[in-house]
Amino acid sequence: MRFYKKLYISPSLKKTRGKIVWKLRTGRPQPTIYIIALAKNRDLLEIYHSGILKQKYYKKRKNTPFIVGIAEGYSGAVDLVMDMIQDVYCATGEYDVKSYFAAVQKSTKNYVK
């Protein structure tokens, strides 16, 4: 599973970040956790429930999503996406979120240990 080096995370989850990442990697159930990943299609970002990562499709390395954010609840994920878009606009002057994160993904292999 690949994570963005400066992972966006909901304020309520900051203290338990390591535990949440560990549970995502090991497939432990987390009913309130949503992940934000780079879209594989033409969309910018995708919001997934953490349970979707248990599917066989995501077990293959080529299918693992590049996770850029973790949020508590769907509304928290939407708020986090808005923060990401705002940060990207401040950094680049554009709303091309996918290209911004894709450039970071290609330039370095960012794994959370």
C-alpha positions in Angstrom: 0.0 0.0 0.0 1.4 3.4 -1.0 0.9 6.6 1.0 1.7 10.2 0.3 4.7 11.4 2.4 2.8 14.3 3.8 -0.4 12.4 4.4 -3.5 14.5 4.9 -5.4 13.3 7.9 -8.4 14.5 9.8 -7.6 16.4 13.0 -9.5 13.9 15.1 -7.2 11.1 13.8 -3.8 12.7 14.2 -3.0 11.0 17.5 -3.9 7.5 16.1 -2.3 7.9 12.7 0.2 5.1 13.0 -2.4 2.7 14.3 -4.8 3.6 11.5 -2.1 3.1 8.8 -1.2 -0.3 10.4 -4.8 -1.4 10.4 -5.2 -0.4 6.7 -2.1 -2.4 5.8 -3.2 -5.5 7.8 -6.9 -5.4 6.7 -8.3 -4.8 10.2 -11.9 -3.4 10.2 -12.3 0.3 10.6 -16.0 1.2 10.1 -15.6 5.0 10.3 -12.4 5.4 8.3 -12.4 6.7 4.7 -9.4 7.1 2.4 -8.7 9.6 -0.3 -6.7 8.3 -3.2 -5.6 9.5 -6.6 -8.1 8.5 -9.2 -7.1 6.0 -11.9 -9.5 7.5 -14.4 -10.1 11.1 -15.4 -11.3 12.2 -12.0 -9.0 14.0 -9.6 -9.5 12.1 -6.3 -11.5 9.2 -5.1 -13.0 8.7 -1.7 -13.2 5.0 -0.6 -14.4 3.3 2.6 -11.5 1.6 4.2 -13.2 -1.8 3.9 -12.9 -1.7 0.1 -9.2 -2.3 0.4 -10.0 -5.9 1.6 -11.1 -6.9 -1.9 -8.8 -9.1 -3.9 -8.4 -6.5 -6.6 -6.5 -4.2 -4.3 -4.2 -6.9 -3.0 -2.2 -6.8 -6.3 0.6 -4.3 -6.2 -0.4 -2.7 -9.5 -3.9 -2.0 -8.3 -3.1 -0.5 -4.9 -4.3 3.1 -4.6 -1.9 5.9 -3.9 -3.4 7.2 -0.6 -3.1 11.0 -0.1 -5.5 11.3 2.8 -7.3 9.6 5.7 -10.5 10.9 7.2 -13.1 10.0 9.8 -16.5 9.7 8.2 -17.6 10.6 4.6 -18.2 14.2 5.5 -14.7 14.5 7.0 -13.3 13.0 3.8 -15.1 15.7 1.7 -13.8 18.4 4.0 -10.3 17.0 3.6 -10.6 16.9 -0.2 -11.6 20.6 -0.1 -8.5 21.4 2.1 -6.3 19.4 -0.4 -7.6 21.4 -3.4 -7.1 24.6 -1.6 -3.5 23.7 -0.7 -2.7 22.7 -4.3 -4.2 25.9 -5.6 -2.0 27.9 -3.2 1.1 26.0 -4.2 0.6 25.9 -8.0 -2.0 28.5 -8.8 -4.1 25.8 -10.6 -6.7 23.2 -9.6 -4.9 20.3 -11.2 -4.8 18.2 -8.1 -4.1 14.9 -9.8 -1.0 16.1 -11.6 0.3 17.7 -8.5 0.1 14.5 -6.5 1.2 12.4 -9.4 4.4 14.4 -9.8 5.2 13.7 -6.2 4.3 10.1 -6.6 6.7 9.6 -9.6 9.5 11.6 -8.2 9.8 9.7 -5.0 8.5 6.4 -3.6 6.6 7.5 -0.5 5.9 4.7 1.9 4.7 5.1 5.4 6.6 2.6 7.7 
